[in-house]
Amino acid sequence: MLIGRDKEVKLLQNLMTANESQFVAVYGRRRVGKTYLIREAFNYSFTFQHTGIYNATMKEQLKEFRESLYAAGMKRAAMPKTWNDAFHLLEGFIAGLPEEGKKLIFIDELPWMDTHKSNFVRSLDHFWNGWATTRRDIVLIICGSATSWIIDNVIMNYGGLHNRLTSQIFVEPFCLRECKQYCEWKGLGYTDNQVLEAYMALGGIPYYWNFLRKGESVAQNFDRMFFSERGELTHEFDALYASLFRSPKIHIAIIVALAKKKMGLLREDLLSATKLHDNSRFSTALRELEQCGFIRKYISIGKKNKQAIYQLIDNYTLFYFDFISSNVNGDEHFWTSQLNTSVHHGWAGRAFERVCIQHLPQIKSALGFSGIISSAHSWVYRPNKTGDTDKASDTGVQIDLLIDRNDQTINLCEMKYSSAQYTITAEEDLRIRNRKAVFMRETETTKAVMVTMITTYGLTPGGYSNDIPCQVTMTDLFK
């Protein structure tokens, strides 16, 4: 069953009715379901399909490409020595087919085919510009998990492939609603809160959700998937980054440093923490991690672009550092033993905040301003210890989510995960008021600042809750 993806499926299927050849790039994070989407959209029926081989030589890639041509029905041919030769074989095979109908070509894991000194991109360029565009019946779909490669070499290519794509599809992770639909389809019987807890570790990656077994609780599934010796995701961290980046050492160093800082780090602080050199390799690694959706780059309200902060936001990666990497004794029931501990509660609070940031459209819709242009920010204030005495007594303020709206309003969001309705105490009320006051003072904003509580089950009625003008619950996040 193909859950969600209605827009993507429609776009793909419309390719078959176009009056000219089509060239489409489908990209997105590893394990997000790109290949499954394409195969389901076309009912697994392709004129020619091929998948690149991870970490293979050019000779091995070419040999496998020829094997794929044989599987499609091509007669025996000499071994291609270059990618130009290989694409000429594909051209000859297509030319020998009946003229009627579209010729659907699907090449998966395309970045893996671009080995050192292979001139693969140049040959792909020649195949498309020199042959496919001279026909009206070619539909070429390329796909790859190395999002940065697709963006740099195809989408933002300034050579022969510049502006040659007729469409591009970025496959987003599932939202909470889609994960709930997936759980219902599998008959898992989970409540919304259980789906939410699974999402806080798995994110919206369908491949990960596929390992959840019927008849097992979320905790039982996590023990097996993450902490058993042969768990499906026990060693996913190493495979994840190694498959996306050919030299992942710098990428992993950045990830490790950011995992230690919830709010993220400035570029200069990140360089200091990683002890890496400030060069093009570092810049490229940062950009690739951002393009692949593992980190986000944000600018606090009132700050300049050079003061941008990089923050780790991938749910699985953060779960890995919080728990999987901590299981040094190989306890197969490590997750169950952590339930309802302070460690678990701390993780749940942080993870819930990430889920909220990942569901901004749902939050905006619940608050009634989805049609208003807005931008999301985080904000940190560190007190002046030696300067202004009025500010020297400040304890500092950290706001994980601000929604800056074009209607002269800012939503200052407080995100709280709890197993029941959340009660605002006198101490909490004072802290919220202080955060709002410091933010308004330091930013000198002229906009209205509205405190917004985002909780799992809402606020306990009465008391200080009556002073909160805006509320969003877990139910809203599932819409």
Summary of the structure (lengths in Angstrom):
residues: 479
radius of gyration: 25.3
end to end distance: 20.4
largest distance: 83.9
contacts: 1451
relative contact order: 0.09
helix: 47%
strand: 16%
